[in-house]
Amino acid sequence: MSDTLLRTLDLIEPGDLVIYHGSITDRHGLYLAKPCDCFYCVRADYLGSDDVRYRLTDPYSDDPNALALRCVRRQSVTRSTANA
């Protein structure tokens, strides 16, 4: 699948920069998105749920795996234009 098509569909791939605008207002901002790998999200995926959730990490952190937010709904993030 081409990058242009992904940008057109606003799909989020692992490692994409996203802007979080969810219910935790003091955490709004820019993050790196990866599919959530917690027990509940993996189980929901195994059972066939279409509800995609993400694990967000701080792109400016020294530790790229330092968790900032987990189980974030797709509706709470927007793909950043910095990915273009």
Residue frames relative to the residue before (quaternion, step in Angstrom):
aa qw qx qy qz dx dy dz
M 1.0000 0.0000 0.0000 0.0000 0.00 0.00 0.00
S 0.4287 -0.7327 0.4685 0.2446 3.59 -0.80 0.95
D 0.6161 -0.5546 0.4147 0.3753 3.55 -1.25 0.52
T 0.6193 0.5558 -0.3434 0.4355 3.57 1.04 -0.74
L 0.6569 0.5017 -0.3066 0.4720 3.58 0.96 -0.84
L 0.6432 0.5170 -0.3280 0.4598 3.60 0.96 -0.83
R 0.6557 0.4963 -0.3152 0.4737 3.59 0.96 -0.82
T 0.6316 0.5373 -0.3288 0.4520 3.57 1.02 -0.77
L 0.7282 0.4201 -0.2313 0.4896 3.58 0.94 -0.88
D 0.3384 -0.7588 0.4797 0.2821 3.59 1.31 -0.25
L 0.2770 0.7576 -0.5332 0.2551 3.56 1.01 0.86
I 0.2918 -0.7490 0.5720 0.1633 3.55 -1.11 0.71
E 0.1597 -0.7801 0.6018 0.0622 3.54 -0.78 1.11
P 0.6379 -0.5148 0.3824 0.4264 3.61 -1.16 0.38
G 0.7888 0.2866 -0.2381 0.4888 3.55 -0.87 1.01
D 0.4907 0.6526 -0.4376 0.3765 3.60 1.25 0.00
L 0.4389 -0.6440 0.5538 0.2932 3.53 -1.22 0.56
V 0.0194 -0.7953 0.6054 -0.0233 3.56 -0.90 0.95
I 0.3377 -0.6919 0.5953 0.2298 3.52 -1.31 0.39
Y 0.2560 -0.7708 0.5690 0.1291 3.55 -0.69 1.15
H 0.0384 0.7926 -0.6046 0.0696 3.57 -0.86 1.05
G 0.3023 0.8002 -0.4631 0.2322 3.54 1.13 0.74
S 0.7991 -0.3612 0.2350 0.4192 3.53 -1.33 -0.32
I 0.6442 0.4712 -0.3354 0.5005 3.64 1.17 -0.35
T 0.2272 -0.8556 0.4495 0.1197 3.56 0.22 1.31
D 0.6611 0.5018 -0.3334 0.4471 3.62 1.03 -0.57
R 0.6686 0.4650 -0.3008 0.4963 3.62 1.28 -0.02
H 0.3628 0.7347 -0.5026 0.2756 3.63 1.19 0.15
G 0.4751 0.6731 -0.4827 0.2971 3.56 -1.01 0.78
L 0.6972 -0.4714 0.3712 0.3922 3.53 -1.39 -0.32
Y 0.0472 0.7987 -0.5941 0.0825 3.58 -0.89 1.01
L 0.4246 -0.6150 0.5801 0.3241 3.53 -1.39 0.14
A 0.2331 -0.7944 0.5499 0.1106 3.59 -0.84 0.96
K 0.0174 0.7422 -0.6695 0.0234 3.52 -1.14 0.84
P 0.5796 -0.5527 0.4295 0.4171 3.60 -1.10 0.45
C 0.4920 -0.6635 0.4733 0.3060 3.57 -0.94 0.87
D 0.1592 -0.8162 0.5530 0.0524 3.55 -0.85 1.01
C 0.3416 0.7273 -0.5253 0.2800 3.59 1.13 0.54
F 0.7102 -0.4735 0.3126 0.4168 3.58 -1.25 0.40
Y 0.6978 0.4965 -0.2844 0.4309 3.59 0.83 -0.97
C 0.6797 0.4794 -0.2925 0.4718 3.59 0.96 -0.82
V 0.6361 0.5109 -0.3267 0.4771 3.58 1.02 -0.76
R 0.6540 0.5084 -0.3084 0.4676 3.58 0.99 -0.82
A 0.6494 0.5087 -0.3189 0.4667 3.60 0.95 -0.83
D 0.6373 0.5151 -0.3206 0.4751 3.57 1.04 -0.78
Y 0.6406 0.5278 -0.3109 0.4630 3.58 0.99 -0.86
L 0.7086 0.4519 -0.2546 0.4784 3.59 1.02 -0.79
G 0.6108 -0.6187 0.3210 0.3757 3.58 1.30 0.07
S 0.3456 0.7465 -0.5037 0.2636 3.60 1.16 0.39
D 0.3524 -0.7356 0.5442 0.1965 3.57 -1.05 0.83
D 0.5212 0.6481 -0.3984 0.3868 3.58 1.31 -0.08
V 0.1679 -0.8069 0.5629 0.0619 3.58 -0.19 1.32
R 0.0523 -0.7867 0.6150 0.0106 3.55 -0.95 0.94
Y 0.2705 -0.7920 0.5386 0.0979 3.52 -1.16 0.73
R 0.3113 -0.6712 0.6388 0.2110 3.49 -1.38 0.46
L 0.1600 -0.8124 0.5579 0.0559 3.58 -0.67 1.11
T 0.0726 -0.7856 0.6141 0.0205 3.55 -0.97 0.93
D 0.5693 -0.6054 0.4483 0.3292 3.54 -1.25 0.55
P 0.3587 -0.7608 0.4937 0.2210 3.63 -0.59 1.07
Y 0.6932 0.4730 -0.2707 0.4716 3.61 1.20 -0.39
S 0.4928 0.6806 -0.4156 0.3482 3.59 1.27 -0.05
D 0.5419 -0.5998 0.4788 0.3426 3.56 -1.23 0.53
D 0.7213 0.3378 -0.2029 0.5695 3.56 1.17 -0.63
P 0.2987 -0.8011 0.4873 0.1779 3.64 -0.23 1.21
N 0.6859 0.4631 -0.2898 0.4808 3.61 1.22 -0.28
A 0.4059 0.7072 -0.4828 0.3194 3.60 1.26 0.16
L 0.3625 -0.7707 0.4928 0.1784 3.55 -0.52 1.23
A 0.1733 -0.7664 0.6111 0.0962 3.55 -0.96 0.92
L 0.7807 -0.0745 0.0909 0.6138 3.57 0.89 -1.00
R 0.0909 -0.7875 0.6053 0.0722 3.57 -1.12 0.58
C 0.8092 0.2550 -0.2221 0.4804 3.54 -1.32 0.42
V 0.2794 0.7700 -0.5199 0.2422 3.59 0.99 0.84
R 0.4278 -0.7167 0.4956 0.2403 3.57 -0.81 1.03
R 0.6238 -0.5550 0.4069 0.3705 3.58 -1.18 0.59
Q 0.6491 0.5326 -0.3220 0.4375 3.59 1.02 -0.71
S 0.6643 0.5248 -0.2964 0.4420 3.61 1.21 -0.39
V 0.7376 0.3372 -0.2219 0.5413 3.59 1.26 -0.03
T 0.1641 -0.7440 0.6402 0.0979 3.52 -1.29 0.58
R 0.4909 -0.6528 0.4879 0.3078 3.57 -0.92 0.87
S 0.4152 -0.7279 0.4945 0.2309 3.57 -0.80 1.03
T 0.5135 -0.6398 0.4791 0.3123 3.56 -1.12 0.63
A 0.5130 0.6469 -0.4092 0.3885 3.60 1.27 -0.22
N 0.5808 0.5944 -0.3677 0.4173 3.63 1.24 -0.30
A 0.5485 0.6644 -0.3778 0.3391 3.60 1.20 -0.43
